[in-house]
Amino acid sequence: MPVDKDVYPESETKTPVRVNKSGLPDVADLLFKVFYHAVDRPVTFFHDWMERQRAKRKSYYYHRVFQRVPDLSQCLEDDLMCQYEAEMQWRRDFKVDCEIKKIFQGRYTACLRREGENATYNCAQVKEQYAQVSRGFKSRYEYLGANGNARKCLMKQKERMIEERMAAADGQTE
């Protein structure tokens, strides 16, 4: 049975073969070997060792659970660490509330697309849920501006509670 080399002979290469005529070692080859043994091999060994350590105890970082911390109203005035933790908690809560609102908005738009002309009747419950979530989000985060933080949100909540008390007092006196 013929071998491919017999059927298709290899053509001659026109690339010259480099022959070291001096007795000195090749500088590029020497530098490559030094780099390999001094840098590449230890780094590769360390990387493989770290991968083995990680494989022993896997951690799923995408479901990180933060402990709830006291909000800003429970922190003392000079307790900067508590205020910082409360600020970070507020930012996480803000992101969660944004995602919740997006989920309900997505449900409502999907219902509108799915139902078409019958959306006013068939999507009433989804619309009411979305309106309720939007009202809650608006009452908490509207008018905070681009630099909204826990302190501004707390002051807004305090002002809203004062307005509600004044409206209730006006309702009783009339």
N, C-alpha and C positions, 0 to 999 in steps of 0.2 A: 504494500500500500504506500503510495507516495506521500511524503511529508510536504507541508506547505513550502518549506524552504527550497525543496527541490523544484516545485512548480513555479514559485515566484521567488526568484533569486533577489537577494538584497542588493540595492544599489550602493555604490561606493559613497561614503560620506565625504563631503567637501570641507568639513570643519576640521581644522588642524588639531592634532592631539598635542597637548602641552607636555613637553618632556623637560624635566628639571636636569639641566646639564651640569649645574654646579653641585657641589656636595652639601650645600646649605639647605636646611629645611625650608619648606614653603611658609612664608610669613602669614598669608591669609589662613592657611590650614592651622597653623599654630595659634593664631588669635581665636579662631573658631573653637578649638579645643579648650583654650583657657577660659573663654566665655562660657562654654558648656559646663565645665567642671566648677567654675567659681560662682556663676550666677544661675544658670538655667537648672542645673541639677538640684541645688538646695531649695530653690523656689518651688520646683515641681514636687520635691519630697514633702515640703511643708504644706503645699496645697493638697496633696493626696492624703496626708495625715489629718488635715482639718476636715476633709470630706469624710474620712472614716469616722471621725469623732461625731460629726453631724448626723451620720447615718445611724449611729447608735441611739440617739435621742432626737427624734424628729419633733420640730416645733411648727405648729401651724399659726403663722403670724397674721393671717388675714382675718381672723376672728378674735382680735384682741379685745379683752374685756377690761375696761377701766373701772376703778372703784369710784363710787359717787363721793363727792366731797361737799362740804357745806357751801351754800351759796353765799353771795357777797353780803347779804344782810346779816349773816351769822358770824362774819369775821370782825375782829377787832380793828381799830383804826391803824394801829402801828404794826399789825401782823401782815407783812408784805407777802410772805410765803402763802398764807391762806388766801389773800387777794389774788395772787397769781394763779393758784390752783382753781379758784372760783372762776376766773377769767377763762382759763383753758376748758373748764367744764362747760361754761356758757358757749364757747365756740364749738365744742363737740355737739352740744344740744342744738345749736343753730344749724349745723350741717345735717344732723339727723332730721330736724324738722323740714329742712329744704328737700331732702330726699323723700320724706313722707308726702310732702305736697306734690312732688313730681310724680310719685306713684299714683296718687289719686287723680291727678290731672291726666296721666296716661290712661288710666281706666276709663275716665269720662270721654276722652277723645276716641278711644277704641270703641266704646259703646256707640258714640255718635256715628262713626264710620260703619259699624256693623249693622246698626238699625236703620240708617238712612232716614226716610220720611217719618217713620214711627218713633223716632228718637225722643220726642217730647213726652210720649207716654211711657215707653219702655225704659228710658234712662232716667226717670225722675228720681229713683232712689239713689243712683250713682251721682247724679247732679247734686242732690241734697247733701250727700256725704262730702263731696268735693267742696261745696259751698261752706259747710261746717268747718272743714279743715282750713280752708282759705281764710275764714273769719278769725279762727284761732291764731293762724300765722300772722295775719294782718294786725290783730290786736296786740300781739307781742313784739313784732319786729318792724312794723311800719314806722316811717319817719325817724329811724335811727341813723340813717345816712350811711355813707360808705365806711365810715370809721366807727360803726356801732360796736359797743362793748357791753360788758355785764353791768357796769355802773349806769350807763345811759338807759339800758333796759330796765334796771331796777327803779330808776327815777321815773320812767314812763309808767311802770306798773303802780308806783306809789301815787302818781298824779291821777291815774285812772281810778284807783280805789277812793281817793279823796272826792273826785267828781261823782262817783256812785253814791258815796255817803251824803254828799250835799244834795243830790237829786232825791235820795230817799227822805232826807230831812225836809226838803221843800214839799214833797208829796204828803208828808204827815201833817205839816202845818197848814196846808190849804184846806 
